[in-house]
Amino acid sequence: MIDSLIVLGSSRALRFGLAAVIALWATFAAADSVGTVTGLPLPRYASLKTDRVNLREGPSKDHATKWVYQRAGLPVEITAEFDIWRKVRDSEGVEGWVLHSLLSGRRTALVGVGKKGAVYKIYAQPRGSGGVAATLQSGVIASVMTCDGVWCLIDGEGYKGYIEQVSLWGVYPDEKIQ
């Protein structure tokens, strides 16, 4: 009888402990949906402000530089915040920490990530109507003006038009940008 009480008590303690862990995990998961420094959504897209940005292993200048980006306007995804540092991920999945002052809220996107050499049509009107305004190769950086969840109006040097949202890295699926 005493043995069964101990087992029963342990079982209750185990269930209570498991429930507490799940509740704690849910709290942290919900807390991660906004940045602890800015209060902005996480993850979110931003772009590199300059043509020389160090990607570091950790959130300080004491951490080694993993990579040096040399392409202003390159879109990155901010996944975490710590003080003046932002953890970012690029279109190839490389992650590291960048000073917040080297990032811009200006929305940009890469055309055709992972499809080297592919050509994309940019239309004068959304839904592929109105004729072809331009063609772009994969890897081109475009400024994102608006998105309706299916089509985005993009702008760049020598072109402006609509592209299917799924062809862009730097905009979430179904995301609307006004």
C-alpha positions in Angstrom: 0.0 0.0 0.0 2.8 2.4 0.9 4.7 1.5 -2.3 1.6 2.2 -4.4 1.2 5.6 -2.7 4.8 6.5 -3.5 4.3 5.5 -7.1 1.0 7.4 -7.2 2.7 10.4 -5.6 5.6 10.2 -8.0 3.2 9.9 -10.9 1.4 13.1 -9.8 4.7 14.9 -9.3 5.9 13.8 -12.7 2.6 15.0 -14.3 2.8 18.3 -12.4 6.5 18.8 -13.4 5.7 18.0 -17.0 2.8 20.5 -17.0 5.1 23.1 -15.5 7.8 22.5 -18.2 5.2 22.7 -21.0 3.8 26.0 -19.6 7.3 27.5 -19.3 8.1 26.4 -22.8 4.9 28.0 -24.1 5.7 31.2 -22.3 9.2 31.4 -23.9 7.8 30.4 -27.3 5.3 33.3 -27.1 7.9 35.7 -25.8 10.1 34.9 -28.8 7.5 36.2 -31.2 8.6 39.8 -30.5 12.1 41.2 -30.0 13.1 41.8 -26.4 14.8 45.0 -27.4 12.6 46.5 -30.1 9.3 44.9 -29.5 9.1 44.2 -33.2 8.0 40.8 -34.6 10.5 37.9 -34.8 11.4 36.7 -37.2 11.3 39.6 -39.6 13.1 40.7 -42.7 15.5 43.7 -43.0 18.3 44.6 -45.4 22.0 45.5 -45.1 22.5 49.2 -44.9 26.1 49.3 -46.2 28.3 47.3 -48.6 30.6 46.1 -45.8 28.9 44.2 -42.9 30.6 41.8 -40.6 28.7 38.7 -39.6 30.0 37.6 -36.2 29.8 34.4 -34.3 28.3 36.1 -31.2 26.8 39.4 -30.1 29.9 41.5 -29.5 32.9 42.8 -31.3 35.0 40.3 -29.3 33.5 37.4 -31.3 35.2 36.3 -34.5 34.0 37.5 -37.9 32.4 34.6 -39.7 31.7 36.4 -43.0 31.9 39.9 -44.5 28.9 40.8 -46.6 29.7 43.2 -49.4 26.3 43.9 -50.9 24.2 46.8 -49.6 20.5 46.1 -49.8 20.9 42.3 -49.3 17.9 41.0 -47.5 18.4 39.2 -44.2 16.0 37.6 -41.7 16.3 38.9 -38.1 15.7 35.9 -35.8 16.9 37.3 -32.4 17.9 40.4 -30.6 20.5 41.1 -27.9 21.3 44.7 -26.8 22.6 46.4 -30.0 23.0 43.1 -31.9 20.7 41.3 -34.2 21.0 37.6 -35.1 20.4 37.3 -38.8 20.1 34.5 -41.4 20.8 35.0 -45.1 19.2 33.4 -48.1 21.7 30.5 -47.9 21.0 29.8 -44.3 24.2 31.3 -42.8 23.5 32.7 -39.4 25.4 35.2 -37.2 25.2 38.5 -35.3 25.3 42.0 -36.9 25.3 45.4 -35.2 21.8 46.9 -35.5 23.1 50.1 -37.0 24.2 48.2 -40.1 20.6 47.0 -40.8 17.8 48.9 -42.5 14.1 48.4 -42.2 13.9 49.0 -46.0 12.4 45.9 -47.6 14.3 44.2 -50.3 14.2 40.7 -51.8 16.4 38.4 -53.8 14.8 37.1 -57.0 14.9 33.3 -57.6 17.1 32.1 -54.7 18.5 28.7 -55.4 17.7 28.8 -59.1 21.0 30.0 -60.6 20.7 31.2 -64.2 16.9 31.3 -64.1 15.1 34.2 -65.7 12.0 35.8 -64.2 9.4 38.0 -65.9 8.4 41.2 -64.4 4.9 42.3 -65.5 3.5 45.8 -65.9 0.4 44.7 -64.0 -0.2 42.1 -61.3 -1.6 38.7 -62.2 0.7 38.6 -65.3 -1.4 41.0 -67.3 -0.3 44.1 -69.1 2.7 42.7 -70.8 6.2 42.0 -69.7 8.0 45.1 -68.2 11.4 43.5 -67.7 13.2 40.2 -67.2 15.5 39.6 -64.3 18.0 36.9 -63.6 18.1 35.0 -60.3 20.1 36.8 -57.6 19.0 40.3 -58.5 18.2 42.5 -55.4 14.9 44.4 -55.8 13.2 47.0 -53.5 9.9 45.7 -52.4 7.2 48.4 -52.7 4.0 46.4 -52.0 2.8 42.8 -51.8 -0.8 41.5 -51.8 0.1 38.0 -50.7 0.4 36.7 -54.2 2.1 39.4 -56.3 4.7 42.0 -55.3 5.5 45.3 -56.9 9.3 45.6 -57.1 11.6 48.4 -58.2 15.2 48.5 -59.1 17.7 50.1 -61.4 16.0 50.3 -64.8 12.8 48.3 -64.0 9.6 48.4 -62.0 6.8 45.9 -62.1 5.1 42.9 -60.6 6.5 39.4 -59.8 5.0 36.4 -58.1 5.7 36.6 -54.4 6.9 33.0 -54.3 9.8 34.0 -56.5 11.2 36.3 -53.9 13.4 35.6 -50.8 12.8 38.5 -48.3 9.0 38.3 -48.2 7.1 35.7 -46.3 4.5 33.6 -48.1 1.1 35.4 -48.0 2.7 38.5 -46.4 1.0 41.7 -47.3 3.2 44.9 -47.5 1.6 48.3 -48.0 
